[in-house]
């Protein structure tokens, strides 16, 4: 029997939460019932906080290595392209 490792479990959960956040965002944008919309927003916000905490733990344990940070020139190019 093969056991799944901590790294694989964390990455799997991060992937599932990312998917659910996308679904919540789509549902919120299409929801006309204000009470349901607010409930979905609260759930999404809670999931975002959980995802970030899990990401921080994964990074601290070396399970996740983020991409290198963009330099200020790259950021300015994106800003210019988006605001044009």
C-alpha positions in Angstrom: 0.0 0.0 0.0 1.4 3.4 -1.0 0.9 6.3 1.3 0.4 9.8 0.1 2.9 12.2 1.5 2.4 15.5 3.3 3.5 17.5 0.3 1.1 15.8 -2.0 -1.8 16.2 0.4 -1.1 19.9 0.9 -0.7 20.5 -2.9 -4.0 18.6 -3.5 -5.9 20.7 -0.9 -4.4 23.9 -2.4 -5.6 22.8 -5.8 -9.1 22.0 -4.6 -9.4 25.3 -2.7 -8.3 27.2 -5.8 -10.9 25.4 -7.8 -13.7 26.2 -5.3 -12.6 29.9 -5.2 -13.1 30.0 -9.0 -16.6 28.5 -8.6 -17.6 30.8 -5.8 -16.5 33.8 -7.9 -18.6 32.7 -10.8 -21.6 32.0 -8.6 -21.3 35.4 -6.9 -21.2 37.2 -10.2 -24.3 35.5 -11.4 -26.3 35.6 -8.2 -29.3 37.9 -8.0 -30.4 37.0 -4.4 -28.6 39.4 -2.2 -28.6 37.1 0.9 -27.2 34.2 -1.0 -24.7 36.4 -2.6 -23.4 37.6 0.8 -23.3 34.1 2.1 -21.2 33.0 -0.9 -18.9 36.0 -0.4 -18.4 35.1 3.2 -17.6 31.5 2.3 -15.2 32.6 -0.4 -13.4 35.0 1.9 -13.0 32.3 4.5 -11.6 29.9 1.9 -9.2 32.6 0.7 -7.9 33.0 4.2 -7.5 29.3 4.6 -5.8 29.0 1.3 -3.3 31.7 2.2 -2.5 30.1 5.6 -2.0 26.7 4.0 0.2 28.3 1.3 2.3 29.9 4.0 2.7 26.6 5.8 3.6 24.8 2.6 6.2 27.4 1.7 7.7 27.3 5.1 8.1 23.5 4.9 9.6 23.7 1.3 6.5 22.1 -0.2 5.9 25.0 -2.5 8.3 27.4 -4.2 6.8 30.5 -5.5 7.9 32.1 -8.8 10.5 34.7 -8.6 9.1 38.2 -7.9 8.6 40.5 -10.8 10.9 43.6 -10.9 9.5 47.1 -11.0 10.0 47.4 -14.8 7.9 44.3 -15.4 5.2 45.6 -13.0 5.2 49.0 -14.8 4.8 47.3 -18.2 1.8 45.4 -17.0 0.3 48.5 -15.5 0.7 50.4 -18.8 -0.7 47.6 -20.8 -3.8 47.2 -18.6 -4.5 50.9 -18.3 -4.2 51.6 -22.0 
